[in-house]
Amino acid sequence: MDRRSVAACIVLGFVSLALSSEAAHAQTDLDCRDFRFQEDAQGFFNTDRSDPHRLDEDQGPDDGIACEALPSRGTTVTVPTPAPVTPTVMPTRGAQGGVGGTAGGGSLETGTGVALTCGAAGGIACIIVRRRRRA
């Protein structure tokens, strides 16, 4: 294998890693909905007071208190008792009846798929180039 083929494969490897790491980084963005209690959000907020996740975005000036609208562990939340639920009949036709399936993959799955596709295309291109040079 010549130097250009090796260099092309290395570049494709780095590109595939960059795509998958960007997708994984995109999922680390948190907001108040990701926390159940205010104390949990405050603990996470205290690890980085520059507030890159915008946890201290309530009305008025920033006061250093994250996710003030969340309940505190010290308070008790009363949940009303739900009314009796009548059983519903589910369709039996599976995905044709509207049950099952997904809306699509997440960003990590998409990034991984793109990275693997690029890697496979690069490998095929390297093989084609090598065979043409031998002929």
N, C-alpha and C positions, 0 to 999 in steps of 0.2 A: 504494500500500500504506500503510495507516495505521500509527501508532506502536505499537499493541498487537501487530499481526502481526509487525512487525520485532523487537520485544522478545521475543516468543515464540520466533521463529526463533533469535535470539541465545542465549537460555537453553537451547534444545534443542541448539545447537551446543556450548555449554560442558558440558552434561551428557554428550554423546557423547564429548567429549575426556576428561572425568574418568573415564568408564568404561574407555576404552581405556588410559589411563595407569596406572590401578590394576592392570589385568591385566598390563601390562608390568612394573610394579614388583614384582609377586608372583613373577615368574620370576627375580629377582636374588638371592633368598635362597639362599645356598650352604651346603653342609656338607662334611664330610670326603670323602664319596663323589665329590664333584665334582673332586677333585684326585688326581693319580696319585702324586706324591711329596710327602714331608713338607716339603721346602724350598719348593715352590710354595705350599702351604697357609700356611707361615710367612710368606712374602713378602706374601701377601694379608692375613694376620692383622696384620702390622706396619703396614699402611696405616690401620687403625682399631683401636687397642688396647682400645677399649671392648667389643670382641667381640660385635657385634650378630648375627653369624652362628653364635655358640656353637661356634667351632672349638677352644676350649680347655676342653672339657667332659669330661675324663677323670676317673678316680677320684681323690679327694683334692682339696686346694686348687688353685686356678688357679695355674699356674707360668709362664705366658707362652709355653708351647710348644704350638703348634697341631698337632692331628692326629698325636699321637705314635705311633699304631698304623700309620701309613702307612710304606712303605719309603722309605729314604733313597737319594739318587742314588749315594752312595758305596758302598753295599752291592750285592752281586750277588744276584739272586734266581734260584734254580734252579727250572726248570719241568720236571716229569717229562714224558717222552716219552709221548704218548698211544698207546693200543693201536690197531692198524689198524681203520679204520672200514669196515664193510660198507655199500655203498650202499643207501639206502632208496628205496622207490618212492613218489613223491608222487601224491596223487589228481589226477585230470585234470578234475574237475568244477568247478574254480574255487572261488568263494565257497561254493557248495553243498557242496563237499567239505572245507571248513574252511580253505582257503588264500586269503589276500588279505583286503582290507578293513581297517578300523581300528576301534578301540574308541570313538572319538569325538574331538572337537577339544580342544585345550588351552585354558587359561584365556585366552590372548591371542586366539585365534580366537573364543571365546565372547563375550568383551568387545567385540570388533570387530563381531561379528554383532548384538549387542544395541544397540550404538551406532548402527549403520547402520539398524536397524529403527526405533529411536526417531526418528532424523533423517527417515526416510521418512514415518513417521506424522505427525510435526510438519509436514512440508511439505504433506502431503495435508490436514491440518487447516487450515493457513493458506489453501490454495486454496478449501476449502469455505466458510470464513468469508468470504473476499472475494467469492465468487459469491453468497452469501446476502445480503450487504450491498448488492450491486448490484441485486439483484432486488426 
